[in-house]
């Protein structure tokens, strides 16, 4: 009797030990660079349409204040998959943070604007010596600010204020200009509070501006979880493209903005995102290299070759 009880107890202990990691492996922690930004729309759509559940996994979404902070979160083990530019992957590898882009998300800076208050008379050339708000050093907004300095042959002070601080600091006059992402750029333009003096979607040559990123060790340890996660995320992109009204309503709800502005975000950003995410496509490697070259021109160092920052192992199969 004692032997049987002991056997049963040990069986329960063993079951508990093995159940722990299996349960944890079913959850993907998604890191998002800021709230009012299209990656959040994608992730929220995947959650609300139960696309992660259809893949047999759970998702935990964490919203950070910038792309740089998001990357730091992944490096610290607080996020499993994040969205960020290739430059952060490149710089991270030089510092021992070994990660790769597993899915291509965007080939342009859609909706990104260099903006000034409506009453301002400043043009791009007049920003020399002025203060320009960005989210954080190393973020997508910082890359665009650095590109502006290089391309326009001017110099200004980049002021990191976080994603939520761009518009308040611009409108309060704490900075003369700000690099603003959509749909915030559409919102403050439509309201008449600010105006664009440079449209990055057309000014910057097309390149891979953002992708879904995971640590090498995570991809190696849990490849099926990574595959299921990108399936759900690209299933969300497919759903959004096929359901304009639902997506516009979600954008308006998430970011507390009028449906008219949400519609602009849908037409000018959501509909221009990459639909396949395939990092093995013919043009992707060149697009990544151009992104890294532009970052280097902007003043960023520690750039590695494109092949060192991409992985072609996880071609998304959009969840339906």
N, C-alpha and C positions, 0 to 999 in steps of 0.2 A: 504493500500500500504506500509506504514512504517513497519507494523507488518510483512508482507511478506518479505520485504527486510532484516529486522533484522533476521528473521528466516533463510533466505538463507545464510546470513553472518555467523551466528552461526553454520550452517551446514558445511560450508567450513572450519571454524576454527576447528570444531570437526574432520573433515576428515583429516586435516593436522596433528592434534595431533596424531591420530591413525595411520596415514601413516608413521610417523617418526620411531617409534619403529619397525614396521613391516618390513620396508626397511632395517634397521640396522640388524635385526635378520637374514636377508638373506645372510649376509657376515660373513665368518669365517676367522679370522686372524691367519695365520699359522706361527709359530716361528721356525726357522731352526738354528741349532747350529753353522754352519760355511758354507761358500760357496762351497768349493770343497769337498763335502761329500755326500754320497748316499741319505740322507733324502731330499737334495735339488733336486736330480735327480727325486725322487718320486714325490715331489710336483710340479716340473716343468712339468713332464709328465702329471700329472692330469690336470694342467692348459691347456697345449697345445692340449691335446686330448679332451678338453672340458668336462671332467668328473664331475667337480664341477657344471658346467652348466646343465648337464644331471640330476643332483640331485636337480636342482632348486635353487642353491645357488651360491654366488660369493666367490672368495678366494683372500686374500691379503697376499702375502708372504713377510716376513721380515727375513733377514739373519743377525745373530749376530756373535760375535767373538769367542764364546765358548758355551759349554753346560750350564755352570754356568750362563753366562750372559743371555742366552735364558730363563732359569728358572726364573731369576730375572725379565725379561720382562713380563713373564706370571703373576708373583706375583704382579707386578705393574699395571696389567690390560692392558698391551700393546699387548698381544697375547692371543688367545683363546685356541689354541691347539699347543703343541710343542713336539719335540722329545728329550728325555734325558734318563739317566740311573735311575734305581729304587732308588739308594742311595740319589739322590737329592730330590726325593719325600719324602723319609723317613726323611731326615734331615729337610726338609721344614715343615713337619707336627709338628715336635718338636718346630718349631719356629712360628707356627701359620699360615703357608701357607698350607692350606688344599687342596691337590690335589690327584689325583689317575691316575694310568696307565689304559687307557681304551682299548688299543690294543697293542699286542705284536709285535714288529718289527724285532728284531734280537736276536738270541740265541748264538752269538759268536762275538769275536773281529776280524771280517774278514778284512784282509788287514792291521791291526794295527801292526806296527813294532817299535822296539827300534833300532834307527839307529845312525850311526856315519859316519863322512866323509870317503870316500873310502880309503884315505891314513892313516887313524887312525889305530893304532895297539891295541886300547883298546878293551877288552872284557867286558862282563857284570860285572864280579868281580872287574874289574879295575876302575869302576865308583865310587867307594867309595871315598867320599870327593870331587867329581867333580860336575859340573853343568849340569842339564838335563832340556831341554825345554819341557813345557807342554802348553796347551792353556790357562787354568785358574784353580785356586783352586776350587776343587769340581767337575770338569769336568770329562769326560770319560778318557781323557789322564792322568789326575791327579790320578784317581783311579788305572790305570795301573802302573803308576810310584810308587804309594804307595804299590801296590801288589808286584812289583819288589823288593822294599826295604825289605819287609817282607819275601818274598819267598827266595831271594838270600842272605839274612842276610848281607846287605850292607847299607850304608847311603849316600845319595847325596842331593844336593840342588835342589829343584824343582823351575824352573824359568818360571813364566807365561808370555807368549809372544803373546797370541791370535792365532787363527787358521792360519791367514795369515803370522804370524811371525815365525812359526816353521822352515820351510826350510831356509829362509834367515839368521836367527840367527845361525842355524847349520852350513851352508856353510861358513858363515863369521867368524866362530871360536869363537863366543860369548858364546857358550856352547859346552860341549864335546859330548853331545848326545841329542837326541830328541825322544819323543814318537810321531810317525807320523802315521796319518790315511791314508786310501786309498781314491782316486787313487794317492795322492801325494807320498805315499811310493813306489808305482810301478814306478812312473815317475822318481824320482831321483835315484832309483836303476837301471832302464834301461839306464838312461843317463850316469851312471858311477860316479855320483857326491857323492853318499852315499851308504852305505851297511847296511844290517840288522844284528844285533847281537842277536836279540831275536824276534821270531814270536809269538805274543800274541794269534793268532788264534789257535795255537796248545799248547802253554805253559799254558794258563789259562783254567781250567776246564769249560766245556760248561755251560752257565748260561744265564739268560735273561739280555742282556747288554743294551738294549734300547727299549723304548716303546713310544707310543703317549700318551700324558698326558694332562688332563684338570683340572681346578679348580673344586672342589666339587660344589660350588655354581653355576658355569656355567653349569655343567652337569644337575643340578637340575632345573635350570631356562629354559634351552634350549636343552633338550634331543634330539629332532628331528634334530637340527642343528649339534650336535655332531655325531649322527648316519649317517647323510648324508656326513659329512666330512670324517669319517673313511671309508665309502663306496667308496668315490672317491679316497682316498689314496690307498686303497687295490685294487681298479680297476686299478690304475696306475701300481702297482706291477704286476698284472696279464698281463697287456698290455706289460710291459717291457719284461717279461719272454717269451711272445709269439712273440715278434718282436725284435730280436737281432740287426739287421742292423740299424733300426730306433733309438734304444736306444744307441747303440755305437756312432752313429752320434751325438746324443744329448749330450752325455757325453763329446765327443771331442769338441763340440761347446761351451758348458757351461764353461768348465774348460780350454779351449785353450790348448789342448794336442793332440798328434798324435793319430790317430785311433787305432794304435797298443796298446797304453797304455789304451785307453778307452775300448778296447776289454778285457784286463786283469782285469779291474775293473768290467766289466760285468760278466765275467766267475767266478771270485774269490770273488765277493761281492754281486752283484745284484742277481745272481742265488742262493745265499745261504740265502737270507732274508726270513722271515716268510711270508707265503702266506695267512693264514687265519686270523691271528691277534686275535684269540679267547682267551681271558684271562680266560675263564672257562674250557679250555682243561685240561686234567688230569695232565700233567707234568708241567704246567705253574707256579702254586703256588710254587712248589719245586724249580723251576729254579729261581724264584724271590728271594726266601729265600737264595739260594746259592749266588746269586749276592750280597745280603745284607751282608751275612756272609763274603764274600771275601772283601767287602768294610770295614767291621769291622776289619778284620785281617790286612788290609792295614793301619789302624790307624784312620779311621773315627769313630766318636762317634754319639750319637743321632740316633741309629738304632731302628726302630720299626718293629713289626712282618709283614710278607709278606701280610697277609690278610688286613692290614691297608693301604696298598699302591696300591691295585688293585681294579678294578671294573669289574664285569662280565655282566654289563647291555648293553654293546654295541658291540655285535658280528658283525664284518663287513660283509656286503653283497656286494662284489665287483661290482662296476658300470661297465657296459659293453658299 
